[in-house]
Amino acid sequence: MTLLKGKNALITGASKGIGRAIALRFAQEGANVGFTYLSSVEQGEALAKELEGLGIKAKGYRSDASDHVAAEKLMQDFIADFGTIDILVNNAGITKDGLLMRMSEEQWDGVINVNLKSVFNLTKAATKFFMKQKYGSIINMTSVVGIKGNAGQANYAASKAGIVGFTKSVALELGSRNIRCNAIAPGFIETEMTAKLDEKVIADWRNAIPLKRGGQPDDVANACVFLGSDLSAYVTGQVIQVDGGMLT
Ligand SMILES: NC(=O)c1ccc[n+]([C@@H]2O[C@H](COP(=O)([O-])OP(=O)(O)OC[C@H]3O[C@@H](n4cnc5c(N)ncnc54)[C@H](OP(=O)(O)O)[C@@H]3O)[C@@H](O)[C@H]2O)c1
């Protein structure tokens, strides 16, 4: 398991769910892993220990991905600790659902800032290092909701659709420097984020999925291993759906 051997990866929002699975899969493939968390401090500290147990270099940073200044500092700290950055995974995300008529400005701004502005913050901060070494893989976590829309998630869908446009633009801007930028659009993945949903909504989603099951965080992490590794050296500007065929 050495697909990522020697590569330094930074993953945002890895204290739980999909981000945590990506951190563990990357470490199993030999990557050194830096990751962020915000409110789940104990889980973040526990993950750092678990990763170190896999024999790679690992460090957790408590950092708000939506804060532009904090993102710059995070990148400087990561480079000071790891030397270079090869893979950036913009995974941090939240939901603040509600029908548009009842959606507050705080619900809108909160989701746009954490889900979309964070991707700008971290990608911009990493780009100067990627450009210097003429190598880099950026993986942005969008969602099938950003492709299809979802009633009650206008803020979330807009943030995730924004990530798709951002990903394709960055791929066009930076391809000549051998910097790749792709997005992953998970469908219904069983994490704390989806555990909040009503049981009937979950049952309806499962029934509509051709593979007839919810996805696991590792299903998404495996796609990240592909995009982070040199197996995908000729893949950029793409949105890979990891959704059990949900939108097919
Ligand atoms: N689960 C799904 O079905 C699904 C489907 C499509 C897309 N996605 C996307 O996949 C990503 C991960 O989702 P998940 O299901 O794993 O969610 P989750 O279990 O709720 O985990 C979210 C992670 O993001 C971190 N986070 C939240 N706000 C942050 C901030 N401001 N700065 C840094 N980290 C922050 C959280 O850290 P703390 O707890 O430490 O604050 C946590 O580690 C999200 O972008 C989500 O939109 C998920």
The ligand as an SDF file (V2000), in Angstrom:
LIG
                    3D

 48 52  0  0  0  0  0  0  0  0999 V2000
  -22.0400   12.8150    4.3260 N   0  0  0  0  0  0  0  0  0  0  0  0
  -22.5240   12.9720    3.1070 C   0  0  0  0  0  0  0  0  0  0  0  0
  -23.4770   12.3040    2.6960 O   0  0  0  0  0  0  0  0  0  0  0  0
  -21.9210   13.9750    2.1770 C   0  0  0  0  0  0  0  0  0  0  0  0
  -22.4140   14.0220    0.8690 C   0  0  0  0  0  0  0  0  0  0  0  0
  -21.8670   14.9310   -0.0230 C   0  0  0  0  0  0  0  0  0  0  0  0
  -20.8490   15.7660    0.3710 C   0  0  0  0  0  0  0  0  0  0  0  0
  -20.3860   15.7020    1.6550 N   0  0  0  0  0  0  0  0  0  0  0  0
  -19.3180   16.6280    2.0100 C   0  0  0  0  0  0  0  0  0  0  0  0
  -18.2230   15.9100    2.5320 O   0  0  0  0  0  0  0  0  0  0  0  0
  -17.5380   16.7170    3.4930 C   0  0  0  0  0  0  0  0  0  0  0  0
  -17.4260   15.9540    4.8050 C   0  0  0  0  0  0  0  0  0  0  0  0
  -18.7330   15.6400    5.2570 O   0  0  0  0  0  0  0  0  0  0  0  0
  -19.0250   14.6420    6.4730 P   0  0  0  0  0  0  0  0  0  0  0  0
  -20.2890   13.9500    6.1730 O   0  0  0  0  0  0  0  0  0  0  0  0
  -17.8270   13.8840    6.8060 O   0  0  0  0  0  0  0  0  0  0  0  0
  -19.3500   15.7190    7.6250 O   0  0  0  0  0  0  0  0  0  0  0  0
  -19.1100   15.6490    9.2160 P   0  0  0  0  0  0  0  0  0  0  0  0
  -19.0940   14.2600    9.7010 O   0  0  0  0  0  0  0  0  0  0  0  0
  -20.0990   16.6140    9.7840 O   0  0  0  0  0  0  0  0  0  0  0  0
  -17.6300   16.2690    9.3570 O   0  0  0  0  0  0  0  0  0  0  0  0
  -17.3790   17.5830    8.9570 C   0  0  0  0  0  0  0  0  0  0  0  0
  -15.9420   17.9310    9.2510 C   0  0  0  0  0  0  0  0  0  0  0  0
  -15.7140   19.2920    8.8690 O   0  0  0  0  0  0  0  0  0  0  0  0
  -15.0820   19.9750    9.9390 C   0  0  0  0  0  0  0  0  0  0  0  0
  -15.4050   21.3900    9.9240 N   0  0  0  0  0  0  0  0  0  0  0  0
  -16.6110   21.9810    9.9810 C   0  0  0  0  0  0  0  0  0  0  0  0
  -16.4790   23.3120    9.9510 N   0  0  0  0  0  0  0  0  0  0  0  0
  -15.1430   23.5680    9.8730 C   0  0  0  0  0  0  0  0  0  0  0  0
  -14.3760   24.7500    9.7990 C   0  0  0  0  0  0  0  0  0  0  0  0
  -14.9420   25.9700    9.7870 N   0  0  0  0  0  0  0  0  0  0  0  0
  -13.0210   24.6560    9.7230 N   0  0  0  0  0  0  0  0  0  0  0  0
  -12.4240   23.4440    9.7250 C   0  0  0  0  0  0  0  0  0  0  0  0
  -13.1110   22.2820    9.8040 N   0  0  0  0  0  0  0  0  0  0  0  0
  -14.4570   22.3570    9.8740 C   0  0  0  0  0  0  0  0  0  0  0  0
  -15.5900   19.2790   11.1800 C   0  0  0  0  0  0  0  0  0  0  0  0
  -14.6580   19.5220   12.2350 O   0  0  0  0  0  0  0  0  0  0  0  0
  -15.1060   19.8290   13.7680 P   0  0  0  0  0  0  0  0  0  0  0  0
  -16.1840   18.8310   14.1070 O   0  0  0  0  0  0  0  0  0  0  0  0
  -13.8320   19.6360   14.5150 O   0  0  0  0  0  0  0  0  0  0  0  0
  -15.5910   21.2480   13.7830 O   0  0  0  0  0  0  0  0  0  0  0  0
  -15.6010   17.8280   10.7360 C   0  0  0  0  0  0  0  0  0  0  0  0
  -14.3340   17.2500   10.8790 O   0  0  0  0  0  0  0  0  0  0  0  0
  -18.3260   18.0200    3.5900 C   0  0  0  0  0  0  0  0  0  0  0  0
  -17.7720   18.9930    2.7370 O   0  0  0  0  0  0  0  0  0  0  0  0
  -19.6950   17.6190    3.0880 C   0  0  0  0  0  0  0  0  0  0  0  0
  -20.4270   18.6960    2.5790 O   0  0  0  0  0  0  0  0  0  0  0  0
  -20.9000   14.8340    2.5650 C   0  0  0  0  0  0  0  0  0  0  0  0
  1  2  1  0
  2  3  2  0
  2  4  1  0
  4  5  1  0
  4 48  2  0
  5  6  2  0
  6  7  1  0
  7  8  2  0
  8  9  1  0
  8 48  1  0
  9 10  1  0
  9 46  1  0
 10 11  1  0
 11 12  1  0
 11 44  1  0
 12 13  1  0
 13 14  1  0
 14 15  2  0
 14 16  1  0
 14 17  1  0
 17 18  1  0
 18 19  2  0
 18 20  1  0
 18 21  1  0
 21 22  1  0
 22 23  1  0
 23 24  1  0
 23 42  1  0
 24 25  1  0
 25 26  1  0
 25 36  1  0
 26 27  1  0
 26 35  1  0
 27 28  2  0
 28 29  1  0
 29 30  1  0
 29 35  2  0
 30 31  1  0
 30 32  2  0
 32 33  1  0
 33 34  2  0
 34 35  1  0
 36 37  1  0
 36 42  1  0
 37 38  1  0
 38 39  2  0
 38 40  1  0
 38 41  1  0
 42 43  1  0
 44 45  1  0
 44 46  1  0
 46 47  1  0
M  CHG  2   8   1  16  -1
M  END
$$$$
